[in-house]
Amino acid sequence: MIKSMTGFGLATRDAGNSKITVEIKSLNSKFLELSLKMPKAYSDKELLLRNECSKSIERGKAYVALTIENNQSESKTAQIDQAKLAAYYTQLQAAAANLGDTSTNFLSLALHLPEVISYTDETGSDEEWALILDTFQQASRSFQQFRADEGAVLKKDLELRIQHILTGLAEVEIAEKKRIPAIRERLSTILNENLLKEHIDQNRFEQELIYYIDKLDITEEKIRLKSHADYFLSTLNHPDANGKKLGFISQEIGREINTIGSKANDAHMQQLVVNMKEELEKIKEQLLNVL
């Protein structure tokens, strides 16, 4: 079963005097690029939460936000440094008098100067942290379900594209049966038009024709292409996340398709190869978003 790297999960919990919210979002990326936002009260738990995110998200450009909304009675308390406020106020009055300024809003100005107002940070508790982890797990389950649902859509599309390639391969096999007689006839016509028929050594002609046709043989490429396509489909149904593995298999599929194209020496077969390449490009685009 494949999963999409695009995901979204949200969970909230009412913890009495606070509301805990965990939001997880991700987009496609070759590696895990994690952006984590959490309250300062739990900054010592950041490494632990990052490890949990790594196990849950695995790969992708991810954003995880943990917020705690406290009730009014539990909010941060502000403290005013009376000594600094008085000192700033006095200096502002003196400066205004020297400049002949008649302003009277010195208190408002002084309150906004550095270190006049300070806030007491809340401290975290083990009980609340346990609730945070539980909320994270709930958001993670929602996130994984989103990825699985998106992955199911991707899986159907990838299976369809592989079937189109296999259909193209079957058409190549049909066209191939007509290719060799056509090549033989074309070469014979060229020789007859440029040389007298009695000057042509038929035995030598047959030997050269066999050598030439052997160079154009695509039997091995057809077998390998069919094998790679079957392996791709079986990997799609594997329980593990296999986005990178599917990418490697698609490269092998492309290699066989290109070789068939280079050996085709037939306009119709070349058209079939182009169609298979088009399907493969669509597969590669979709695999960029597979976990």
WOQUIKA-V881683 format. One record per pair of residues at least 12 apart in sequence whose ideal C-beta (glycine too) atoms are under 10 Angstrom apart, sorted by sequence separation. I is the first residue (numbers start at 1). J is the second residue. D is the distance in whole Angstrom. If there is no record, write none. Layout:
BEGIN
I/J/D  I/J/D
END
This chain:
BEGIN
10/22/7  11/23/8  38/50/10  52/64/9  188/200/9  260/272/9  261/273/4  9/22/8  10/23/5  11/24/9  36/49/7  92/105/9  93/106/6  96/109/10  232/245/9  235/248/10  236/249/10  260/273/6  261/274/8  9/23/7  10/24/8  23/37/9  36/50/6  50/64/9  92/106/4  191/205/7  231/245/9  232/246/6  235/249/7  259/273/10  8/23/8  9/24/4  10/25/9  34/49/10  49/64/8  91/106/9  92/107/9  231/246/10  234/249/10  257/272/10  258/273/8  261/276/9  8/24/7  9/25/8  22/38/9  34/50/6  90/106/9  233/249/10  257/273/6  260/276/8  261/277/8  7/24/7  8/25/5  9/26/9  36/53/7  49/66/7  89/106/5  92/109/6  93/110/10  188/205/8  232/249/5  257/274/10  7/25/7  8/26/8  32/50/10  35/53/10  88/106/8  89/107/6  92/110/6  187/205/8  231/249/6  232/250/7  257/275/10  258/276/10  6/25/9  7/26/5  34/53/6  88/107/9  91/110/9  257/276/5  258/277/8  6/26/7  7/27/9  34/54/7  46/66/10  89/109/9  90/110/9  229/249/9  232/252/9  256/276/10  257/277/6  5/26/6  6/27/6  32/53/8  45/66/10  88/109/8  89/110/5  92/113/9  184/205/10  187/208/9  188/209/9  228/249/6  229/250/10  231/252/9  232/253/7  4/26/9  5/27/7  6/28/7  32/54/6  85/107/8  88/110/4  89/111/9  91/113/10  184/206/10  187/209/7  228/250/8  231/253/9  254/276/9  257/279/9  258/280/10  4/27/10  5/28/4  34/57/7  87/110/9  88/111/9  228/251/9  229/252/10  253/276/9  254/277/7  257/280/6  4/28/8  5/29/7  33/57/10  42/66/8  86/110/8  88/112/9  89/113/10  228/252/5  229/253/6  5/30/10  32/57/6  85/110/5  88/113/5  184/209/6  187/212/8  227/252/9  228/253/5  32/58/7  33/59/9  34/60/9  35/61/8  36/62/9  37/63/8  38/64/8  42/68/8  84/110/8  85/111/7  87/113/10  88/114/9  183/209/8  187/213/10  227/253/10  228/254/9  253/279/10  254/280/5  22/49/10  26/53/10  31/58/10  32/59/5  33/60/7  34/61/8  35/62/7  36/63/8  37/64/7  38/65/8  39/66/7  41/68/8  88/115/10  89/116/10  225/252/9  228/255/9  229/256/9  253/280/6  254/281/9  31/59/6  32/60/7  33/61/4  34/62/5  35/63/5  36/64/5  37/65/5  38/66/4  39/67/7  85/113/8  88/116/7  184/212/9  224/252/8  225/253/6  228/256/7  24/53/8  30/59/8  31/60/9  32/61/8  33/62/7  34/63/8  35/64/7  36/65/8  37/66/7  38/67/8  39/68/5  84/113/8  87/116/10  180/209/9  183/212/8  184/213/8  224/253/9  225/254/10  227/256/9  228/257/10  251/280/10  254/283/9  29/59/7  30/60/9  31/61/9  32/62/7  33/63/9  34/64/7  35/65/9  36/66/8  37/67/8  38/68/9  84/114/9  85/115/10  183/213/7  225/255/9  226/256/9  250/280/7  253/283/8  254/284/8  26/57/6  28/59/9  29/60/5  30/61/10  39/70/10  80/111/8  84/115/6  85/116/5  224/255/9  225/256/4  250/281/10  253/284/10  24/56/8  26/58/10  28/60/6  29/61/4  84/116/5  85/117/9  224/256/5  225/257/7  24/57/7  26/59/9  27/60/6  28/61/7  29/62/8  83/116/10  84/117/10  180/213/6  183/216/7  223/256/9  250/283/6  251/284/9  26/60/4  27/61/5  81/115/6  82/116/9  179/213/9  221/255/9  222/256/8  225/259/9  249/283/10  250/284/6  25/60/9  26/61/6  27/62/8  81/116/6  221/256/5  224/259/9  225/260/7  25/61/9  26/62/4  27/63/9  80/116/6  81/117/8  180/216/8  220/256/9  221/257/8  224/260/10  247/283/9  250/286/10  25/62/7  26/63/7  79/116/10  80/117/6  81/118/7  179/216/8  180/217/9  221/258/9  246/283/8  247/284/7  250/287/6  24/62/7  25/63/5  26/64/9  79/117/7  80/118/8  218/256/9  221/259/5  222/260/7  246/284/10  249/287/9  24/63/8  25/64/8  78/117/6  79/118/5  179/218/9  220/259/9  221/260/5  23/63/8  24/64/5  25/65/8  78/118/7  79/119/8  176/216/9  221/261/10  246/286/9  247/287/5  23/64/7  24/65/8  77/118/10  78/119/6  79/120/7  176/217/9  218/259/7  221/262/10  246/287/5  247/288/8  22/64/7  23/65/5  24/66/10  77/119/7  78/120/8  176/218/7  218/260/5  221/263/7  245/287/10  22/65/7  23/66/8  76/119/5  77/120/5  176/219/9  218/261/10  243/286/10  244/287/9  247/290/8  21/65/8  22/66/5  23/67/8  75/119/10  76/120/6  77/121/10  218/262/10  243/287/6  246/290/6  21/66/7  22/67/8  76/121/7  77/122/9  173/218/9  218/263/5  242/287/10  243/288/9  245/290/10  20/66/8  21/67/5  76/122/6  172/218/8  173/219/10  176/222/8  216/262/10  217/263/7  218/264/8  243/289/8  244/290/9  9/56/9  20/67/8  21/68/8  75/122/8  216/263/5  243/290/4  244/291/9  9/57/10  19/67/8  20/68/6  21/69/7  74/122/8  215/263/7  216/264/8  242/290/8  243/291/5  7/56/10  18/67/10  19/68/7  20/69/8  172/221/10  173/222/7  216/265/6  241/290/8  242/291/8  7/57/8  18/68/5  19/69/4  172/222/7  215/265/9  216/266/9  241/291/4  18/69/6  19/70/8  218/269/9  225/276/9  232/283/8  240/291/10  5/57/9  18/70/5  19/71/9  70/122/7  169/221/10  170/222/10  213/265/10  5/58/9  7/60/7  15/68/8  17/70/6  18/71/7  169/222/6  172/225/9  173/226/10  212/265/9  5/59/6  6/60/8  15/69/10  17/71/5  68/122/8  236/290/9  3/58/9  5/60/4  6/61/10  7/62/8  9/64/9  10/65/10  12/67/10  15/70/10  16/71/9  17/72/10  3/59/10  4/60/9  5/61/8  17/73/7  18/74/7  68/124/9  169/225/6  170/226/10  3/60/10  5/62/9  12/69/10  17/74/5  168/225/10  169/226/7  16/74/9  17/75/10  166/225/9  68/128/8  165/225/8  166/226/7  169/229/8  165/226/10  68/131/10  165/228/10  166/229/6  68/132/8  165/229/6  166/230/9  66/132/7  162/228/10  163/229/9  68/135/10  162/229/5  165/232/9  166/233/9  162/230/9  66/135/8  66/136/7  162/232/6  163/233/9  161/232/10  162/233/6  64/136/8  66/139/9  159/232/9  65/139/10  158/232/8  159/233/7  162/236/8  64/139/8  158/233/9  64/140/9  159/236/7  155/233/10  158/236/6  159/237/9  45/124/8  64/143/9  186/265/10  41/121/6  42/122/10  44/124/8  49/129/10  56/136/8  156/236/10  40/121/6  41/122/5  42/123/10  43/124/9  48/129/9  52/133/7  56/137/8  62/143/9  155/236/6  39/121/9  40/122/9  41/123/6  42/124/5  154/236/9  155/237/8  183/265/7  39/122/8  40/123/10  41/124/4  42/125/10  49/132/8  53/136/8  56/139/9  57/140/8  182/265/9  183/266/8  40/124/9  41/125/9  45/129/6  49/133/8  52/136/6  56/140/5  176/260/9  179/263/10  182/266/7  39/124/8  44/129/10  48/133/9  52/137/8  55/140/9  56/141/9  151/236/10  172/257/10  179/264/8  180/265/10  42/128/8  57/143/8  179/265/7  180/266/10  182/268/10  41/128/9  42/129/6  45/132/8  49/136/7  53/140/8  56/143/7  57/144/9  60/147/9  162/249/10  169/256/9  179/266/5  41/129/9  45/133/9  52/140/8  56/144/7  158/246/8  162/250/9  165/253/7  169/257/9  172/260/7  176/264/9  178/266/8  58/147/10  154/243/10  161/250/10  168/257/9  172/261/10  175/264/9  179/268/9  42/132/7  57/147/9  151/241/9  176/266/8  178/268/8  179/269/7  162/253/8  165/256/10  169/260/8  175/266/6  178/269/10  151/243/10  158/250/9  165/257/8  168/260/10  172/264/8  175/267/10  176/268/10  39/132/9  175/268/5  176/269/7  38/132/9  147/241/9  172/266/9  174/268/10  175/269/5  174/269/10  175/270/10  172/268/9  173/269/10  175/271/9  171/268/9  172/269/6  175/272/7  171/269/9  174/272/9  173/272/10  171/271/10  172/272/5  168/269/10  171/272/5  172/273/7  170/272/10  168/271/10  169/272/8  18/122/9  168/272/5  169/273/10  171/275/9  172/276/8  167/272/9  168/273/8  171/276/9  168/274/9  168/275/5  169/276/7  20/128/8  167/275/9  168/276/4  167/276/9  168/277/9  18/128/7  22/132/7  165/275/9  166/276/9  168/278/10  16/127/10  17/128/9  20/131/6  21/132/10  22/133/9  164/275/8  165/276/5  168/279/7  15/127/9  16/128/9  20/132/6  22/134/10  24/136/8  164/276/8  165/277/9  167/279/9  15/128/6  18/131/9  22/135/5  165/278/10  166/279/10  20/134/9  21/135/8  22/136/5  164/278/9  165/279/5  16/131/9  20/135/5  22/137/9  24/139/5  161/276/10  164/279/5  165/280/7  15/131/5  20/136/9  22/138/8  23/139/7  24/140/7  163/279/9  164/280/9  14/131/10  15/132/9  22/139/4  26/143/8  161/278/9  162/279/8  13/131/6  21/139/9  22/140/8  24/142/8  25/143/8  161/279/5  162/280/9  164/282/9  165/283/8  13/132/8  23/142/10  24/143/4  160/279/9  161/280/8  164/283/10  15/135/9  22/142/10  23/143/9  24/144/9  26/146/9  161/281/9  13/134/7  22/143/10  25/146/10  26/147/8  161/282/6  162/283/7  13/135/5  24/146/9  160/282/9  161/283/5  11/134/9  12/135/7  160/283/10  161/284/10  11/135/5  158/282/9  161/285/10  11/136/8  13/138/8  157/282/8  158/283/6  161/286/8  11/137/8  12/138/9  13/139/10  157/283/9  9/136/9  11/138/4  12/139/9  10/138/9  11/139/4  158/286/6  9/138/8  10/139/6  11/140/8  157/286/6  158/287/8  9/139/4  11/141/8  8/139/9  9/140/6  11/142/6  155/286/10  9/141/7  10/142/6  11/143/9  154/286/6  158/290/8  7/140/10  9/142/4  10/143/9  153/286/10  154/287/9  8/142/8  9/143/3  7/142/9  8/143/7  9/144/7  154/289/7  155/290/9  7/143/5  9/145/8  10/146/10  154/290/6  7/144/7  8/145/10  9/146/6  154/291/10  7/145/9  8/146/5  9/147/9  151/289/9  7/146/5  8/147/9  150/289/8  151/290/7  6/146/8  7/147/4  150/290/10  151/291/7  3/144/7  6/147/7  7/148/9  150/291/10  3/145/10  4/146/8  5/147/7  7/149/9  8/150/10  3/146/9  4/147/5  7/150/7  148/291/10  3/147/4  4/148/8  6/150/6  7/151/10  147/291/7  2/147/9  3/148/6  4/149/8  5/150/9  6/151/9  2/148/9  3/149/9  4/150/3  5/151/9  1/148/7  3/150/7  4/151/5  2/150/9  3/151/4  4/152/9  6/154/10  2/151/5  3/152/9  4/153/8  5/154/10  1/151/7  2/152/8  4/154/6  1/152/8  3/154/9  4/155/10  2/154/6  3/155/9  2/155/5  1/155/8  2/158/8  59/241/8  58/241/6  59/243/8  58/243/10  59/244/9  30/243/10  30/244/9  28/243/9  60/289/9  59/290/10  60/291/7  59/291/6  2/235/9  58/291/6  2/236/6  57/291/9  1/236/8  2/237/9  1/237/7  2/238/8  5/241/9  1/238/7  2/239/10  1/239/6  2/240/9  3/241/6  5/243/7  1/240/8  2/241/7  3/242/10  4/243/9  1/241/8  2/242/7  3/243/8  1/242/9  2/243/7  2/246/8  30/288/9  28/287/10  29/288/9  28/288/6  29/289/10  28/289/5  27/289/8  28/290/8  28/291/9  26/291/9  4/286/10  5/288/8  6/289/6  2/286/10  5/289/5  7/291/9  2/287/9  4/289/6  5/290/7  6/291/9  3/289/10  4/290/7  5/291/5  2/289/10  3/290/7  4/291/7  2/290/5  3/291/4  2/291/7
END
